[in-house]
């Protein structure tokens, strides 16, 4: 059994309104940073996986993302896996 780590980023789909991002974008102007625009806010998740191979670890991360970590109707995800 090998141990892997995964770094997962979950972001709202571009077609979906991001109220948090909109508020932060407006705040950038108030802070004197008008050149910063279109802020999108998501989640960064890290986890460790025990698996026989990298392919098995990828399967487990895919399942976790699809069933729990991301709402596929409103969000997209991407990840990077590495062996520890």
WOFEN-V47131 format. One record per residue. N is the residue number from 1. PHI is phi in radians with two decimals (NA if undefined). PSI is psi in whole degrees, 0 to 359 (* if undefined). Layout:
N,PHI,PSI
N,PHI,PSI
//
This chain:
1,NA,134
2,-1.93,161
3,-2.00,133
4,-2.17,156
5,-2.04,148
6,-2.24,137
7,-1.99,118
8,-2.05,131
9,-1.96,126
10,-2.02,124
11,-2.26,150
12,-1.15,147
13,-1.06,149
14,-1.04,330
15,-1.33,346
16,-1.66,135
17,-1.08,136
18,-2.02,89
19,-1.03,321
20,-1.11,315
21,-1.08,322
22,-1.13,317
23,-1.10,316
24,-1.14,320
25,-1.02,314
26,-1.09,322
27,-1.18,330
28,-1.05,319
29,-1.10,318
30,-1.15,334
31,-1.54,4
32,1.43,24
33,-2.11,58
34,-1.18,344
35,-1.32,351
36,-1.66,124
37,-2.49,171
38,0.90,47
39,-1.21,134
40,-2.14,134
41,-2.00,132
42,-2.38,207
43,-2.26,146
44,-2.04,125
45,-2.15,134
46,-2.08,145
47,-2.71,165
48,-2.03,144
49,-2.24,134
50,-1.66,122
51,-2.66,159
52,-1.24,331
53,-2.68,169
54,-1.11,322
55,-1.06,319
56,-1.16,322
57,-1.11,318
58,-1.06,316
59,-1.02,318
60,-1.17,319
61,-1.15,317
62,-1.00,314
63,-1.09,316
64,-1.08,317
65,-1.13,313
66,-1.23,327
67,-1.69,339
68,-2.43,314
69,-1.41,334
70,-2.26,142
71,-1.62,100
72,-1.14,345
73,-1.27,326
74,-2.08,349
75,-2.31,158
76,-2.12,161
77,-2.43,157
78,-2.56,157
79,-2.62,164
80,-2.30,131
81,-2.03,139
82,-2.47,151
83,-1.37,138
84,-1.53,*
//
